[in-house]
Amino acid sequence: MKLRDDWHFRGLVHQVTDVGVLDRLSSGAVTAYIGFDPTATSLHLGSLLQICNLRRLQLAGNRPIALAGGGTGLIGDPSFKAVERPLLSREQLDANIEGIREQLGRFLDFSPSAGKTQALLLNNAEWLTTVTLTDFLRDVGKHFTVNQMVAKDSVKSRLDRNDVGLSFTEFTYMLLQAYDFLHLNVDHGCTLQLGGSDQWGNITMGTELIRKVTGTVAAGITSPLLLRADGQKFGKSEVGNEHVWLDASMTSPFALHQYLLNVDDALTAQMLRFFTFLDHDTIVQLDEATASMPQDRRAQRALANAVVALVHGDAVAHSAERAGEALFSEDINDLDEATLLQVVADAPSSSIARSELAAGIDAAELLTRCDLASSKGEARRFIEQGGVYVNNVRIEPLQPVNLSSLLHDRYLVIRRGRRQMHLVVIA
């Protein structure tokens, strides 16, 4: 299937400066770039959409450029931001770019063996921090009027507010991004910029600058923003948003798997299209399964498995899926210690002396001490009703808990009902 048809099926095209660019992409040999904001040492789930877009381009025979914003990151993109971003030091940005560099290598082929489709990872600090102010104003600033810049929706959204203004530093950001596109066009033959729909104003500034300076035509494509169920943008800097990182040390593969497993039905179809390389027939079947049997969460399971495999590898995805299944089964006994602690990471915890557990503790007493029952009488009722588990094994009335129940000779997972869980650590 042509890339154009695939992108339309997946809903990846929101705005495009030239509809013919999709046909050129389908034929291959286009050099295209996407910029990544290095404000953290890891990219996040919202970034994965654009990473997948670059991967799709490369698989279709095009050359992708991943541009790390070491220069623009010193300024911060104001596009549709409620407040100004905190300014980062060059040292912070350099450290962040190193983290991003390692991550992008998992998705794109940067090796010479890729030939004409070999991906490039560039840092715009190389040219933005070396150009002189007067040269920049003469060579770039003269091509745009303040009226034109103020009319951009990304700027107007801030200027129309009385409580938050727009600093001159932020105001110049769109010129810096336009200069990026020009530089990549002249030095690397890049004729296409991609990004989220919030980048439309910045992208069109770049295509216009290339036309005015070189007399050639460049294009831009934006994809829809991935929005949460409450309409807020997925992104690490959005107020109140979940931090779902692609770095396993910041968001564990198990946590990522669980997050996607619990995605709302209304978002699942879009996320399957944005974040996976599943074929169209499979995605349509999953859509139908969501509509007819939403309780099975078949689409969410497919989404979680595919994304974790893409980000962390097949073996890790299998392990995360198995850990999720163990959360409510006796398989919890087979988990290694690190995975066990990931599984119960969100549960409250407390400690008990080994000597006390060696003597045996009444289950009702233990349930009360773990704040899973308000009194021993209530705890006994929960136990008699069959709703209390130690390491996912149902506790019988009058059955004591002792050292024989320990996981890794140190832990007890106490659960009441389906979701109320407590981790006991033996001191």
Summary of the structure (lengths in Angstrom):
residues: 427
radius of gyration: 26.2
end to end distance: 59.7
largest distance: 85.0
contacts: 1370
relative contact order: 0.09
helix: 51%
strand: 14%
